[in-house]
Amino acid sequence: MRAQRLTHLEPDIVAKMRSVITCQKPEVIQTHFGIGLNTWVKLREGKAIRHSVAERLMQRLQRDQLI
């Protein structure tokens, strides 16, 4: 079995994401960013997330012109 690749997002990207939402309820996080609450908590804490999730998230942020 292959080890999962992990990726850290830049703190300024996470700060920008935080500024977009009004609360941190799971449904708000999912609607705005397409990620689950556990992933959001990892991002807020500066922890790495799965590389594939980070790629999809960055594509979504670019599409929505948040970054």
N, C-alpha and C positions, 0 to 999 in steps of 0.2 A: 504494500500500500504506500502511495506517495504522500509525502508531507504536504500540508496545505501551505500555499504562499500567503503571506500576510502583508498588509500595506498600512502605513500610517498616513492619515490626511494631515495637511498643513493646519496648524491652529487657526490661521486667519480664515480658512475655508469653513471650519467648524463654527467660528465666531459669526461669519456671515450667515450660515444656516440658522444659527440660534436667533439672529436678529429678524429673520423672516417669520418665525412662528410666534404665536401669542401664548401658547401653553405647550406642555410637553406630554399631552395625552397620547397613547399609542395610535389612535385613529388620526390624529393631527400629523404625527410624524410619518405615518404610512402614506397619507394623502399628499403631503408636501414633497417627501423625499423618496418614497417607495422602499423604505427600510423599516425593520422592526424596532421595537423599543430596546431590546438588548444591544443591537448594533448602535443605536443612538447613544446609549449609556457608555459604550466603549469609546465612541468618538469623543464624547464630552470629557471623558477621563484621559484622553490622549493615548488610548490603547490602539493596537493594530486591529484591523478587520480583514476578513477574507479578501484577497486580491480581486476576485471576480465581482464581489459586492461593491468594492471601491470603484472598479471600472464602470459598472452600471450607474452608480451614484454620480460619478463625475460626468458621465454622459448626460444624465438627467439634469444636473445643475447647469451644464453648458446649454442644453436645450432650453431650459427655463430662464436662461440669462442671469443666473445667480452668481456665476463666477466668470 
